[in-house]
Amino acid sequence: MPPVSRTERAAEAWEALFRAQVAVMRNLAADDVWDELSMREYDVLFTLGRAPGRRLRLHDLNREILLSQPSLSRLVERLAGSGYVTREGDPGDRRGTVVALTAEGARVQKSVGRRHAASIRRHVGPALSEDELDTLTELCAKLRGAQD
């Protein structure tokens, strides 16, 4: 059998990562932890909660979320209507919008987040050793960093 090319190995590794992510995400989505939020809404609140000052320009938030700009804008409007985020003009760029997490948004994110973390622990924790979890984290950070 001829040696496997770098392209084939990269494709095989990507498919393995992608399929694992799909399987885990399906299990996480099926868990009864989300309350009044969708997973995507939670992702926005979580991302804002980790941002400096709990705020991001909409453009920067869009880089972190797997949604098109128009879909993210509509989702942010719904979250603002629920009192979980605010939308403000960007003082440094009048064309831009800054999205900020409210105290209520942070409360809801933490409440759902505790249950979500327990769900992740149930679905991911038993599958990997401590060293494997560390390696997975490092590899994912390295792969993501190479995309910027």
Residue pairs with C-beta under 8 A, 6 or more apart in sequence:
4 12
24 123
24 124
25 39
27 119
27 123
28 39
28 116
28 119
28 120
28 123
29 39
31 115
31 116
31 119
31 122
33 112
33 115
33 116
33 118
33 119
34 42
34 112
34 116
35 108
35 111
35 112
36 82
36 108
37 45
37 108
37 112
40 65
40 67
40 75
41 75
41 78
41 79
41 84
42 109
42 112
42 113
42 116
43 65
44 61
44 65
44 72
44 75
44 76
44 79
44 85
44 99
45 79
45 84
45 85
45 101
45 105
45 106
45 108
45 109
45 112
46 109
46 113
47 56
47 61
47 64
47 65
48 54
48 55
48 56
48 61
48 85
48 99
48 100
48 101
48 105
49 101
49 106
49 109
49 110
51 101
53 100
54 100
54 101
54 106
55 98
55 99
55 100
55 101
56 64
56 98
56 99
57 90
57 93
57 96
57 97
57 98
57 99
58 69
58 72
58 73
58 76
58 87
58 96
58 97
58 98
58 99
59 69
59 96
61 72
61 76
61 99
62 69
62 72
65 72
67 75
76 85
76 87
76 99
77 87
79 85
79 105
80 86
80 87
83 102
83 104
83 105
84 101
84 102
84 104
84 105
84 108
84 109
85 99
85 100
85 101
85 102
85 105
86 99
86 100
86 102
87 97
87 98
87 99
88 97
88 98
88 100
89 96
89 97
89 98
90 96
90 97
90 98
101 109
124 133
125 133
128 136
